[in-house]
């Protein structure tokens, strides 16, 4: 079930490999093969696990939900920060202590860097934690850092450290997807109020992010799935609200017993909830999939096609923003 990992090159990699193997072995004790194949990528960025159910995520274009991404890092940071806020609520005079305020802001960030280090720096997670670090640093200096500017600075830092990372699919998908997500969110092409606001905003963002990553996915996998338009609207919120918090809670709880035998306090219950949740999530994906909306497309794009394609998309965004501005001022 667990894939064979290549031998680590040095001491710290061996230590991290041993630690992750303890987590994987403990999870494998409680979870069946199908749910384990989803749990390990979601929590430990373990991609060597093989199971037929994972192919469904790839075919439907939803493989990105199993990657450690900005959603994971954001939930972890604000979850840890929320714990400190809760402590401050129970004892209000803590917020008068400058040391406590500094710790409540920077300790979650240090824990996130430790988590990314444990995973050996997957690009989407490293991009997210770097952006949060820049945001906090600029806030301490009294500046408001725009998200798009933070993204460009982060990309530049990546390229300075190792320019060849630009050629990896992980780098391209991570940065392009976030760039379009932030760009569309800030442009506010459609202004809708009331109950339909969330639905319209989600559809617009999903559409432009999907269009932004379309050439990369097409050249990498040779297929495109239109199912992502409704699958993202249902599966991603479900992951953010329930699946991911439960899986991360299970990982954190099992951390307390890594050097103890299985069946420690509460483990069976927590992993039982994880197994039930992941099976429900996968069954929902099976129910919502629609094979007729998948297309196999062969061929590779040349550079000029990329330039024309992205220039057109950016032009559409600009026109949408300009049209909206005119409506507001007329």
C-alpha positions as CSV (number, residue, x, y, z in Angstrom):
1,X,0.0,0.0,0.0
2,X,2.7,2.5,1.0
3,X,5.0,3.2,-1.9
4,X,8.8,2.6,-1.6
5,X,10.5,5.9,-0.9
6,X,13.9,6.7,-2.3
7,X,16.7,6.6,0.2
8,X,17.3,10.0,2.0
9,X,20.6,11.7,1.2
10,X,21.5,13.1,4.6
11,X,20.8,12.9,8.3
12,X,17.9,15.4,8.6
13,X,16.1,13.7,5.6
14,X,16.4,10.3,7.3
15,X,15.0,11.8,10.5
16,X,12.0,13.3,8.7
17,X,11.5,10.1,6.8
18,X,11.4,8.1,10.0
19,X,9.0,10.6,11.6
20,X,6.6,10.6,8.7
21,X,6.8,6.8,8.5
22,X,5.6,6.6,12.1
23,X,2.6,8.7,11.2
24,X,1.9,6.7,8.1
25,X,2.1,3.4,9.9
26,X,-0.2,4.6,12.7
27,X,-2.8,5.9,10.2
28,X,-2.6,2.6,8.3
29,X,-3.4,0.7,11.4
30,X,-6.8,2.5,11.7
31,X,-7.8,3.4,8.1
32,X,-8.6,1.1,5.2
33,X,-6.5,1.3,2.0
34,X,-9.0,3.7,0.2
35,X,-9.2,6.3,2.9
36,X,-5.5,6.0,3.8
37,X,-4.8,6.9,0.1
38,X,-6.6,10.2,0.7
39,X,-5.5,10.9,4.2
40,X,-1.8,10.7,3.6
41,X,-1.6,13.3,0.7
42,X,-4.0,15.6,2.6
43,X,-1.8,15.6,5.8
44,X,1.7,14.5,4.9
45,X,2.0,15.3,1.2
46,X,2.6,11.6,0.6
47,X,2.3,10.9,-3.1
48,X,3.7,7.5,-3.3
49,X,0.5,5.8,-2.1
50,X,-1.4,4.0,-4.9
51,X,-5.1,3.2,-5.0
52,X,-7.6,3.1,-7.8
53,X,-9.9,5.6,-6.1
54,X,-7.2,8.3,-6.6
55,X,-7.5,8.0,-10.3
56,X,-11.0,9.4,-10.0
57,X,-9.6,12.7,-8.6
58,X,-7.2,12.9,-11.5
59,X,-9.8,12.2,-14.2
60,X,-12.3,14.7,-12.8
61,X,-9.6,17.4,-12.5
62,X,-9.9,17.4,-8.7
63,X,-6.5,16.1,-7.8
64,X,-5.6,19.5,-6.5
65,X,-7.8,19.0,-3.4
66,X,-5.4,16.3,-2.2
67,X,-2.3,18.5,-2.4
68,X,-1.0,20.5,0.6
69,X,-1.9,24.0,-0.5
70,X,-2.6,27.5,0.6
71,X,-6.0,26.3,2.0
72,X,-4.2,23.9,4.4
73,X,-1.7,26.6,5.5
74,X,-4.4,29.2,5.9
75,X,-6.6,27.0,8.0
76,X,-3.7,25.9,10.1
77,X,-2.5,29.5,10.7
78,X,-5.9,31.0,11.5
79,X,-6.8,27.9,13.6
80,X,-3.7,28.3,15.7
81,X,-4.2,32.0,15.9
82,X,-7.8,31.4,16.9
83,X,-6.6,29.3,19.9
84,X,-4.6,32.2,21.1
85,X,-7.6,34.5,20.6
86,X,-9.7,32.1,22.7
87,X,-7.1,32.2,25.5
88,X,-7.2,36.0,25.4
89,X,-11.0,36.0,25.6
90,X,-10.9,33.8,28.7
91,X,-8.3,36.1,30.3
92,X,-8.6,39.6,28.7
93,X,-5.6,41.1,30.5
94,X,-3.4,38.9,28.4
95,X,-3.9,41.2,25.4
96,X,-2.3,44.0,27.4
97,X,0.9,41.9,27.5
98,X,3.0,42.7,24.5
99,X,4.9,39.5,24.8
100,X,1.6,37.5,24.6
101,X,0.5,39.5,21.5
102,X,3.8,38.8,19.7
103,X,3.7,35.1,20.6
104,X,0.1,34.8,19.4
105,X,1.1,36.2,16.0
106,X,4.5,34.6,15.5
107,X,4.3,31.2,17.2
108,X,1.6,29.9,14.7
109,X,3.9,31.0,11.9
110,X,6.9,29.1,13.4
111,X,4.8,26.0,13.8
112,X,3.7,26.3,10.1
113,X,7.4,26.6,9.0
114,X,8.0,23.5,11.1
115,X,5.2,21.7,9.4
116,X,6.4,22.7,5.9
117,X,9.9,21.5,6.9
118,X,8.5,18.2,8.0
119,X,6.9,17.8,4.5
120,X,10.3,18.8,2.9
121,X,9.0,22.0,1.4
122,X,6.3,21.1,-1.2
123,X,6.0,24.1,-3.5
124,X,2.3,25.1,-2.9
125,X,2.7,24.9,0.9
126,X,6.0,26.8,0.8
127,X,4.4,29.5,-1.4
128,X,1.6,29.9,1.1
129,X,3.7,30.1,4.2
130,X,6.1,32.5,2.5
131,X,3.2,34.8,1.6
132,X,1.9,34.8,5.2
133,X,5.4,35.5,6.5
134,X,5.7,38.5,4.2
135,X,2.2,39.7,5.2
136,X,3.2,39.6,8.9
137,X,6.5,41.3,8.3
138,X,5.0,44.2,6.4
139,X,2.3,44.6,8.9
140,X,4.9,44.9,11.7
141,X,6.5,47.6,9.7
142,X,3.2,49.4,9.4
143,X,2.5,48.6,5.7
144,X,-0.4,46.9,4.1
145,X,0.9,44.3,1.7
146,X,-1.4,43.6,-1.3
147,X,-1.9,39.9,-1.9
148,X,-0.9,40.1,-5.6
149,X,2.4,41.9,-4.7
150,X,3.1,39.3,-2.0
151,X,2.6,36.6,-4.7
152,X,5.1,38.2,-7.1
153,X,7.7,38.7,-4.3
154,X,7.3,35.1,-3.3
155,X,7.7,33.9,-6.9
156,X,10.8,36.1,-7.2
157,X,12.3,34.5,-4.1
158,X,11.7,31.1,-5.4
159,X,13.4,31.9,-8.7
160,X,16.4,33.5,-6.9
161,X,16.9,30.4,-4.8
162,X,16.4,28.0,-7.8
163,X,15.3,29.3,-11.1
164,X,14.7,25.8,-12.5
165,X,11.7,25.4,-10.2
166,X,9.8,27.6,-12.8
167,X,9.9,24.5,-15.1
168,X,8.0,22.3,-12.7
169,X,4.2,21.8,-13.0
170,X,3.7,22.3,-9.3
171,X,5.2,25.8,-9.4
172,X,3.3,26.8,-12.5
173,X,-0.1,25.6,-11.2
174,X,0.4,27.0,-7.7
175,X,1.3,30.5,-8.8
176,X,-0.9,30.8,-11.8
177,X,-4.0,29.6,-9.9
178,X,-3.4,32.0,-7.0
179,X,-2.7,34.9,-9.3
180,X,-6.0,34.5,-11.1
181,X,-7.8,33.8,-7.8
182,X,-6.5,37.0,-6.3
183,X,-6.9,39.0,-9.5
184,X,-10.5,38.0,-10.0
185,X,-11.4,38.5,-6.3
186,X,-10.0,42.1,-6.4
187,X,-11.5,43.0,-9.8
188,X,-15.0,42.1,-8.6
189,X,-16.3,41.8,-12.1
190,X,-19.8,40.9,-11.0
191,X,-21.3,42.7,-8.0
192,X,-24.2,40.6,-6.6
193,X,-25.9,41.0,-3.3
194,X,-28.0,38.7,-1.2
195,X,-28.2,35.0,-1.2
196,X,-26.7,34.5,-4.7
197,X,-23.5,36.4,-3.9
198,X,-21.5,33.4,-2.7
199,X,-22.6,31.3,-5.6
200,X,-21.9,33.9,-8.3
201,X,-18.5,34.8,-6.8
202,X,-17.5,31.1,-6.6
203,X,-18.6,30.5,-10.2
204,X,-16.6,33.5,-11.5
205,X,-13.5,32.6,-9.5
206,X,-13.7,28.9,-10.4
207,X,-14.1,29.8,-14.1
208,X,-11.1,32.2,-14.3
209,X,-8.8,29.9,-12.2
210,X,-9.8,27.0,-14.4
211,X,-9.1,29.1,-17.5
212,X,-5.8,30.3,-16.1
213,X,-4.5,26.7,-15.4
214,X,-6.1,25.3,-18.6
215,X,-3.0,25.4,-20.9
216,X,-0.7,23.9,-18.1
217,X,-3.1,21.0,-17.4
218,X,-3.7,20.4,-21.1
219,X,0.0,20.2,-21.9
220,X,0.8,18.1,-18.9
221,X,-2.1,15.6,-18.9
222,X,-3.5,15.9,-22.4
223,X,-7.1,16.1,-21.1
224,X,-9.5,18.7,-19.7
225,X,-12.5,18.1,-17.5
226,X,-15.4,20.5,-17.3
227,X,-16.7,18.8,-14.2
228,X,-14.5,21.1,-12.1
229,X,-17.0,23.9,-12.4
230,X,-19.5,22.2,-10.1
231,X,-17.2,19.8,-8.3
232,X,-15.1,22.7,-6.9
233,X,-18.3,24.4,-5.7
234,X,-19.2,21.4,-3.6
235,X,-16.1,19.4,-2.7
236,X,-13.8,22.3,-1.8
237,X,-16.1,24.0,0.8
238,X,-16.7,20.5,2.2
239,X,-13.0,19.9,2.5
240,X,-12.3,23.3,4.1
241,X,-15.2,23.1,6.6
242,X,-15.0,19.4,7.6
243,X,-12.6,17.0,5.8
244,X,-9.3,18.9,6.3
245,X,-9.9,20.0,10.0
246,X,-10.8,16.5,11.0
247,X,-7.8,15.0,9.2
248,X,-5.4,17.6,10.7
249,X,-6.9,16.9,14.1
250,X,-6.2,13.2,13.7
251,X,-2.6,13.9,12.7
252,X,-2.1,16.2,15.7
253,X,-3.7,13.8,18.1
254,X,-1.7,10.8,16.8
255,X,1.5,13.0,17.3
256,X,1.0,12.6,21.0
257,X,1.4,8.8,20.8
258,X,3.9,8.3,18.0
259,X,6.2,6.2,20.2
260,X,3.4,4.3,21.9
261,X,1.5,1.2,20.7
262,X,-1.8,1.8,18.9
263,X,-5.2,2.1,20.5
264,X,-4.2,5.0,22.7
265,X,-6.8,7.4,24.2
266,X,-9.4,8.5,21.6
267,X,-7.4,7.4,18.5
268,X,-9.9,4.7,17.4
269,X,-12.8,7.3,17.6
270,X,-10.9,10.1,15.8
271,X,-9.7,7.9,13.0
272,X,-13.2,6.3,12.8
273,X,-14.6,9.8,12.1
274,X,-11.8,10.4,9.6
275,X,-12.6,7.2,7.7
276,X,-16.4,7.9,7.6
277,X,-15.8,11.5,6.4
278,X,-13.3,10.5,3.7
279,X,-15.6,7.8,2.4
280,X,-18.6,10.2,2.3
281,X,-16.4,12.7,0.5
282,X,-15.3,10.2,-2.1
283,X,-18.8,8.8,-2.6
284,X,-20.1,12.3,-3.2
285,X,-17.4,12.7,-5.9
286,X,-18.5,9.4,-7.5
287,X,-22.1,10.6,-7.5
288,X,-21.3,14.0,-9.0
289,X,-18.9,12.9,-11.7
290,X,-20.0,13.0,-15.3
291,X,-17.7,11.3,-17.8
292,X,-19.3,13.0,-20.8
293,X,-17.8,16.2,-19.7
294,X,-14.2,15.0,-20.0
295,X,-12.2,15.5,-23.2
296,X,-8.9,14.1,-24.4
297,X,-6.9,16.7,-26.3
298,X,-3.5,16.0,-27.8
299,X,-0.8,18.5,-28.7
300,X,1.5,21.0,-27.0
301,X,1.3,24.7,-27.0
302,X,4.1,26.9,-28.3
303,X,5.2,30.0,-26.4
304,X,3.3,32.4,-28.7
305,X,0.0,30.6,-27.9
306,X,0.6,31.1,-24.2
307,X,1.3,34.8,-24.7
308,X,-1.9,35.3,-26.8
309,X,-4.0,33.2,-24.4
310,X,-3.0,34.9,-21.2
311,X,-3.1,38.3,-22.8
312,X,-6.7,37.7,-23.8
313,X,-7.6,36.5,-20.3
314,X,-6.0,39.5,-18.7
315,X,-7.7,41.8,-21.2
316,X,-11.1,40.3,-20.3
317,X,-10.4,40.9,-16.6
318,X,-9.4,44.5,-17.4
319,X,-12.5,45.1,-19.5
320,X,-14.7,43.6,-16.8
321,X,-13.3,45.8,-14.1
322,X,-13.5,48.9,-16.3
323,X,-17.1,48.1,-17.3
324,X,-18.0,47.7,-13.6
325,X,-16.3,51.0,-12.7
326,X,-18.3,52.8,-15.3
327,X,-21.5,51.4,-14.0
328,X,-20.7,52.5,-10.5
329,X,-19.9,56.1,-11.5
330,X,-22.7,56.6,-14.0
